[in-house]
Amino acid sequence: MTRITRRAAIAGATLLPLAAPRAQVPWPDRPVRLVVPFTPGGSTDILARAMGQRLAEIFGQPFVIENRPGAGGTLGSEQVFRSAPDGHTLMMGHIGTLAANPALYRNLTFDIAGFVPVALVANIANFLVVTNRLEASDVRSLVALAKRDPGRLTYGSGGNGSAAHIAMVAFMEETGTEMTHVPYRGTGPMMTDLISGTINLTMTGGPPALPPVRAGQLRALGIASLERLPSAHDIPTIAEQGLAGFDVQQWYGIVAPPGTPAPLVARLNEACNRLLGEAPFRARLETEGATAQPMTPAQFGDYITRERERWGRLIRRNNVGLG
């Protein structure tokens, strides 16, 4: 059985006091662009805005969220990759843009491995959610329905190669099912169509999934983690419904262009880890199914490398390459 674990190898790094400004790194001296390579409304965007607000308070400069969607996040990623390495352009990346895309897009014109890791922000549990029009009431009945008529059920994602897309590939591999992928230009429009019943299901993070579930607009059949979440304890895990060990979580982190100075990266990392250690911010993450995951830049870099290898194996086994 394939087991895809989204937990950080190191649950948390030591939180260091925020260093005093270094004379040799006069940063930031103007607004900082925090690029989200997706449309507004998804988990990446929601986390970036929460982080940007507090980082602006810490550093005394605006952290402007800039959505640059397209091609599974590769368009915005390349823009950041080619930006000046002065710390004024950063990216909120995730499991797709930093780990899956090298295997999905074989003709990329930039090397994703060249990004400078700054800080892992959070792991977010995926929720398997279905439209209220679908007759499935749990994971077993969904699998039975999918096997009864292969390809009939449709699942949405925020785009080809998105975290939801790859999570569903993992689910179909585990269950031996076949469903039809419907990619959207972002998680927001995908969720709108799921609520209306235009598509049947998705597997996406808590920030976009939980509000409509709590409002009764969608049904959550399971959580793709090994343990139930305190903020959604009534939703069973997929693992406890017959898929032992199924643990497919998303993760999100900040990266910088190649060549960004190490002292600047250290200051950013210290600020992010201090923020992730604040009880109110951690509580805010937990209400959305997210768990803070502070790491050093080196630990985050090692984690990205391991995740890139793991996603690559899944993608190659299922022939999901996009170009």
MOLINVEN-V569908 format. One record per residue. N is the residue number from 0. PSI is psi in whole degrees, 0 to 359 (999 if undefined). Layout:
n-><N/N>
psi-><PSI/PSI>
This chain:
n-><0/1/2/3/4/5/6/7/8/9/10/11/12/13/14/15/16/17/18/19/20/21/22/23/24/25/26/27/28/29/30/31/32/33/34/35/36/37/38/39/40/41/42/43/44/45/46/47/48/49/50/51/52/53/54/55/56/57/58/59/60/61/62/63/64/65/66/67/68/69/70/71/72/73/74/75/76/77/78/79/80/81/82/83/84/85/86/87/88/89/90/91/92/93/94/95/96/97/98/99/100/101/102/103/104/105/106/107/108/109/110/111/112/113/114/115/116/117/118/119/120/121/122/123/124/125/126/127/128/129/130/131/132/133/134/135/136/137/138/139/140/141/142/143/144/145/146/147/148/149/150/151/152/153/154/155/156/157/158/159/160/161/162/163/164/165/166/167/168/169/170/171/172/173/174/175/176/177/178/179/180/181/182/183/184/185/186/187/188/189/190/191/192/193/194/195/196/197/198/199/200/201/202/203/204/205/206/207/208/209/210/211/212/213/214/215/216/217/218/219/220/221/222/223/224/225/226/227/228/229/230/231/232/233/234/235/236/237/238/239/240/241/242/243/244/245/246/247/248/249/250/251/252/253/254/255/256/257/258/259/260/261/262/263/264/265/266/267/268/269/270/271/272/273/274/275/276/277/278/279/280/281/282/283/284/285/286/287/288/289/290/291/292/293/294/295/296/297/298/299/300/301/302/303/304/305/306/307/308/309/310/311/312/313/314/315/316/317/318/319/320/321/322>
psi-><131/131/118/106/129/11/144/144/333/117/333/145/160/129/118/151/144/123/150/152/134/134/327/353/81/79/143/143/10/174/146/131/121/100/133/115/31/171/163/154/346/178/320/315/316/316/319/319/322/316/316/321/314/324/325/321/323/316/350/18/146/140/102/122/125/115/121/74/166/139/50/26/357/331/310/324/316/324/315/318/322/7/163/135/56/10/0/1/119/170/138/100/174/187/330/307/328/341/318/324/326/327/328/317/97/351/32/145/10/159/105/329/348/348/146/116/133/301/131/132/305/153/141/125/139/140/130/107/146/157/150/345/346/138/354/136/347/181/318/316/329/315/317/319/318/322/335/326/80/133/349/317/142/137/141/161/172/8/162/129/1/168/320/320/309/326/320/328/317/318/316/323/316/322/353/34/165/120/161/126/133/99/143/169/62/157/324/304/329/317/325/315/328/316/322/346/7/324/168/324/172/170/104/172/165/319/312/336/319/318/311/332/315/334/359/12/339/164/134/121/336/165/135/55/167/340/151/154/140/326/352/52/342/351/119/158/158/326/321/359/24/350/70/132/1/114/91/95/155/158/156/141/164/133/163/164/155/139/359/130/140/320/323/316/320/318/316/316/317/319/316/317/325/316/316/343/353/127/316/321/319/320/321/318/317/327/341/17/20/153/126/139/71/138/163/163/319/319/319/318/317/321/316/317/314/318/324/319/318/311/320/318/315/314/316/321/324/7/55/10/143/3/999>
